[in-house]
Amino acid sequence: MTRKLTLQIAALLGALSVIIGAFGAHGLHDLLIENDRLDVFEKAVMYQCYHSLALLLVAILMRSNESRYLNWSAGLFVFGVFIFSGSLYALSVTNFTIFGAITPIGGILFILGWLALFLFANSEQHTVTGN
C-alpha cells in the first residue's frame, strides 16, 4: 500500500468513525437501545477511531521508510477495521448474533497489524529519529 493511499484511507476511516458515531448516537439510538447493543456499537466506533489513528501513524512512518512491515501493518489495520468494526455495526443494527462470530477475526488482524509495526521498529529498515 502506498503512503498516499494509506493516508487517504486513514483520513476516510477517521471521518467515518465520527459520522457513524454521531449517526448511532442520534439516528440509531432507539434501535440500539431496543437491541441492547449500544455498548457494542460504541466499541465498534472506538476501535475504528483508534485504528484510524494507528493507520495515520503508519502513513507518517511510510514518509521516510520503505518497509514491507509498514505495508503489512497498514493492510492489516484496514481489513481489521472492516471485519471487527463492520461485524459489530452489523450485529448492533440487525441483532443477528452470527456477526459476533466474525468479530474475533478482525481482532486478530488488529493484533497482527500491531505486531507488524513492532517488527518494523526492530528492523534495520527504518529511519525513525531518536533511535
N, C-alpha and C positions, 0 to 999 in steps of 0.2 A: 504494500500500500504506500502511495507517495505521501510526502509530508503535507502537501496541499490538500489531498483528499482526506487525510486523517484529521486535519484542522477543520475542514468543512463538515465532516461527519460529527466531530466533537461539538461544533457550534450548533448544528441542527439538533443533535440529541439533547444538548443543554436547553435550547429553546423549547423543544418538545416536552421536556420534563416540567418546565414551568407551565406551558399550555395545558398539558394533561393534568397536572396537579390542580390547576385552577378549575378546569372542567370537572374534575372529580369532586372538588370542594363545593361547587355551585350546581352544575348541571346534573351530576350523578349522585349527589349526596344522599337523597332519599332512597335510591335504588341500592346504594352501597350499605346503608343502614338496614334496609329490608333484608338484604342478603347476608348481613352481619360480616361484611368484608371490607369495611372502611380501613381497618388496620393493614389488611393485605394490600389494598390499593396504595396506601401511603408508603408501604415498604417498597413497592414497585417503583414509585416515583423517586424515593430516596436513593435506591440503588442505581437507577438510571442517571440521576443527577451526579452522584459520586463518580460513576464510571465515565460520564461525560467529561468531568474534570480530570480524571486519570488519562483519558484519551487526549485531552488538551496538553497534559504534561508530556505524553509520548510524542505528540506533534512538535512540541518545543525542542525536545531532545533530538528529534529527527533533523532539526535545522542544521546541526553541526556534526551529526553522526549518521553514517550509513550502517545499519545493523539489521541482520535478519531477526534478532531478538526483539527489536523495536517493532518490526513489521508483524511478527507473530503476536506481540503484546497488543498492538492496535487491532488486529483482526479478531483476536480472542475477546477483547473488551466489547467490540461492536456486536459480535454474534452473541456474547453473553447478555448484553442488554436486550437484544431481540428475544432471546429464549427465556431468560429469567424474568425480566420485567414484562415482556409480552404475555407470557403464560399467566403471570399474576394479574395483569389487567383483564385478560380473558376470564379467568376464574372469578374475579371480583364482579364483573358485569353479568356473566351468564350463570354463575353459581354451579357450573359443571366441574366437579372435583377432579375430573381426568386431567384438566390443565395443570393441577398441582403436581401431578406425576412428572411433568416435563421440567418444572422449575429447577430441580437439582442439577440438571444438565447445564443450565445457564450458570448456576453457581460454580460448577466445576470449571467452566470456561473462564469465569472471572478469576478463579484461583490460578489457573494456568497462565492467564494474562499477567498476573502479578509475578508469578514465577519466571516468566519470560523477561520481565523487567528486571528482576533480580539477576538473571543470567547476564543481561546486558551490563548491569552495574559491575559484575565480576569479570567481564570480558576485557580484553585489551583493545577493543574496537572503539572505545568512547573517548570523547574529549571534554567530559564534564569538568568544569573548573573546581578547584578545591580538593581534588584527588580524594 
